[in-house]
Amino acid sequence: MPHLLSPIPRRAGHPRPLVIIGSQEKTLLGFRGRTAFQKLAKPFLFDRTLVGAAPNLTTARRQNRFWVDATRGLSARYTRGSFYKGLAATMRRAKITIVGAGNVGATCAHWCAAAELGDVVLLDIPQMEDMPKGKALDLMQASPIMGFDSRVIGTNSYADSAGSDVVVVTAGIARKPGMSRDDLLSTNAKIVTSVAQQIKATSPEAVVIVVSNPLDAMVQQVWKTTGFPAQRVIGQAGVLDTARYRTFLAMELGVSVEDISALLMGGHGDTMVPIPSCTCVGGIPVTQLIAPARLEEIVTRTRNGGAEIVALLKTGSAYYAPAAATAQMVEAVVRDKKRLIPCAAYCDKEYGVGGYYVGVPVILGTAGVEKIVELKLNESETQAFKNSVDAVKGLVASMEKLLQA
Ligand SMILES: NC(=O)c1ccc[n+]([C@@H]2O[C@H](COP(=O)([O-])OP(=O)(O)OC[C@H]3O[C@@H](n4cnc5c(N)ncnc54)[C@H](O)[C@@H]3O)[C@@H](O)[C@H]2O)c1
């Protein structure tokens, strides 16, 4: 009798590789292994990482993957039904909750649904009444036109978000002209604390991506309140800051944004640290294409990128690019992309930070921050990074004082 074995996944819902035992990576050798692979696994090759092979059960188990045991007389005929049933139960779509159905939250729901990253729950406070439901329904009605099958629901209740794989926190107030991100500190710290308590109670296995500002303090507060492992609580800032920088560099040079790769580190704010040695245009170091003084002007514009948009909008802050940046992080998690991107991650020994969230390059996958990449910084970069970390520490201290008051 063939066996369809499915270990309790660490977090159900993430497309994780299905392993065929009895086949081998290189040759998929063995008739049964090959049959299983061809007849069963092929239809599920919607993601290249989905099907793997393992020589035995121990290896599959160690990898914590779903598996089909083809060593025990797997017949394609028998297994097809039970295989599909088992797989359907375990391979459900990712569930993505977005807390805060305002500009960033709703736009993030849009990007996530359009890219079919999973089913989306858009959640806002009861005082906002049916607003999240309205936005969700509107978005769903775009799906036949844009051709996506994600389900989007709006709600005021965390019960609907239970068991989420990813929770994005955009709850809070946004900047108005003349306000700095830090002006939001007191209000948003209280908001994210209550949101984090709800996430802890309803989605204890989720990866949490914090967007609310001031980012570096809010992500620290969410981590502290949930008590989740630090690798599962991440802040979105670096992807946005880097995207702004790449946009300005592309505009300056008249080249495609696709050819620009860049890295910014440090806190999300005026102290962000550009790393010119990690900024290239089509593989050419940016320092060979743009004079230092002009590059500094572009960095300054990037630092003030958020304020520039606040001044233009007058009634709120940026949301298309922040939401797209957040959706890219959601994608890295639900598709286990292992993206190497800058995020606000909890650094203890790393870079000598000593237990704070700060923007650093990380590898982002299903488990959240799977690795913090430590770079060798030159003297001026090290000093700028230290200043940035000091600013973050000051911000967290002010927040803690305000919360105790
Ligand atoms: N990290 C970044 O790169 C980045 C970029 C842009 C904006 N932001 C921040 O994201 C946050 C949201 O910005 P926005 O433009 O969407 O603001 P917004 O005012 O349009 O939306 C915020 C939403 O949060 C909701 N909310 C408030 N308290 C809540 C609670 N306790 N639970 C659930 N929802 C709650 C509000 O009702 C509102 O709908 C702001 O703090 C802003 O500064 C961060």
The ligand as a Tripos MOL2 file, in Angstrom:
@<TRIPOS>MOLECULE
LIG
   44    48     1     0     0
SMALL
NO_CHARGES

@<TRIPOS>ATOM
      1 N1          7.7840   52.1050    6.2400 N.am      1 LIG1
      2 C1          7.5210   52.8110    5.1720 C.2       1 LIG1
      3 O1          8.2860   52.8050    4.2230 O.2       1 LIG1
      4 C2          6.2620   53.6120    5.0920 C.ar      1 LIG1
      5 C3          5.9090   54.2510    3.9010 C.ar      1 LIG1
      6 C4          4.6960   54.9280    3.8500 C.ar      1 LIG1
      7 C5          3.8750   55.0110    4.9700 C.ar      1 LIG1
      8 N2          4.2730   54.4120    6.1090 N.ar      1 LIG1
      9 C6          3.4560   54.4560    7.3200 C.3       1 LIG1
     10 O2          2.3910   53.5250    7.1780 O.3       1 LIG1
     11 C7          1.3030   53.9270    7.9990 C.3       1 LIG1
     12 C8          0.0130   53.9450    7.1720 C.3       1 LIG1
     13 O3          0.0720   54.9440    6.1830 O.3       1 LIG1
     14 P1         -1.2140   55.2270    5.2640 P.3       1 LIG1
     15 O4         -0.8040   56.2460    4.2710 O.co2     1 LIG1
     16 O5         -1.8130   53.9520    4.7970 O.co2     1 LIG1
     17 O6         -2.1970   55.8930    6.3360 O.3       1 LIG1
     18 P2         -3.7810   55.9200    6.2790 P.3       1 LIG1
     19 O7         -4.2140   56.9550    7.2670 O.co2     1 LIG1
     20 O8         -4.2490   56.0450    4.8810 O.co2     1 LIG1
     21 O9         -4.2120   54.4770    6.8110 O.3       1 LIG1
     22 C9         -3.9910   54.0370    8.1060 C.3       1 LIG1
     23 C10        -5.1280   53.1190    8.4610 C.3       1 LIG1
     24 O10        -4.8410   52.5040    9.7140 O.3       1 LIG1
     25 C11        -6.0830   52.3470   10.3630 C.3       1 LIG1
     26 N3         -5.9050   52.0980   11.7860 N.ar      1 LIG1
     27 C12        -5.6770   52.9730   12.7830 C.ar      1 LIG1
     28 N4         -5.6110   52.3390   13.9610 N.ar      1 LIG1
     29 C13        -5.7890   51.0270   13.7040 C.ar      1 LIG1
     30 C14        -5.8260   49.8560   14.5020 C.ar      1 LIG1
     31 N5         -5.6360   49.9080   15.8220 N.pl3     1 LIG1
     32 N6         -6.0570   48.6770   13.9010 N.ar      1 LIG1
     33 C15        -6.2270   48.5980   12.5790 C.ar      1 LIG1
     34 N7         -6.2040   49.6680   11.7580 N.ar      1 LIG1
     35 C16        -5.9860   50.8740   12.3210 C.ar      1 LIG1
     36 C17        -6.8280   53.6420   10.0760 C.3       1 LIG1
     37 O11        -8.2060   53.5180   10.3310 O.3       1 LIG1
     38 C18        -6.4820   53.8430    8.6150 C.3       1 LIG1
     39 O12        -7.4380   53.2550    7.7570 O.3       1 LIG1
     40 C19         1.6900   55.3040    8.5630 C.3       1 LIG1
     41 O13         2.2110   55.1400    9.8590 O.3       1 LIG1
     42 C20         2.7790   55.7740    7.6150 C.3       1 LIG1
     43 O14         3.6460   56.7050    8.1970 O.3       1 LIG1
     44 C21         5.4440   53.7300    6.1910 C.ar      1 LIG1
@<TRIPOS>BOND
     1     1     2 1
     2     2     3 2
     3     2     4 1
     4     4     5 ar
     5     4    44 ar
     6     5     6 ar
     7     6     7 ar
     8     7     8 ar
     9     8     9 1
    10     8    44 ar
    11     9    10 1
    12     9    42 1
    13    10    11 1
    14    11    12 1
    15    11    40 1
    16    12    13 1
    17    13    14 1
    18    14    15 2
    19    14    16 1
    20    14    17 1
    21    17    18 1
    22    18    19 2
    23    18    20 1
    24    18    21 1
    25    21    22 1
    26    22    23 1
    27    23    24 1
    28    23    38 1
    29    24    25 1
    30    25    26 1
    31    25    36 1
    32    26    27 ar
    33    26    35 ar
    34    27    28 ar
    35    28    29 ar
    36    29    30 ar
    37    29    35 ar
    38    30    31 1
    39    30    32 ar
    40    32    33 ar
    41    33    34 ar
    42    34    35 ar
    43    36    37 1
    44    36    38 1
    45    38    39 1
    46    40    41 1
    47    40    42 1
    48    42    43 1
@<TRIPOS>SUBSTRUCTURE
     1 LIG1         1 GROUP 0 **** ****
